[in-house]
């Protein structure tokens, strides 16, 4: 049995929406029919219900690579086969504004916890192509302002500076977050289908948008993004 997510076999669905913030997990769980709390241990709130007639789990993965790796591994042990991360991202290009979305195709990352899984570092952290394409199609169909591209998964929330932004933006990276590289890498290693839809919560390049919005100010954006993720996971 998993050491941290104390749910039983059968309580976690094959389809999972993973989020960093427990408040976001509660919000999305309200969009499911018959949502039931199946884990609260360590604050990793996990709910299972149905959407479009299909079972879906919403799980909290916490902050950063190590925490999220534990959760993704344990969700797989409990039956998860498809995981979409719905999170926030700091924009590194001026075209992206607060509330815009990024459909992440892959994630660059530093020499952090993933080196435990891939010591030589020679494995690209890329999402599942079909699932990612489906996410982009749903965003397009729902008229959501979004971009498709690569993000950077950082292990340090407060470490970014002007040089960091300029270096990675020049390489075509759209924004910085903390967990996509871990999810995509474990997807490849463990045979999971993975994807990510990210909400721009702040901008590292636009004046006046440098402060990360709190959960309550992101709720309207989360509602729209979660609807797109749930439709992508459960639609035809």
Secondary structure, DSSP 8 states (H G I E B T S, - for coil): --SS----TTSS-SEEEEES-HHHHHHHHTTSEEEEEEE-GGG--EEEEEETTEEEEEEE--SHHHHHHHHHHHHHHTT--EEEEEEEEEE-STT--TT-EEEEEEEEE-SSTHHHH-TT--S--B--HHHHHHHHHHHHHTT--EEEEEEEE-S-TT---HHHHHHHHTTTEEEEESSHHHHHHHHHHHT-EEEEEEEEEEESSSTT--S---HHHHHHHHHHHHHHHHHHHH--
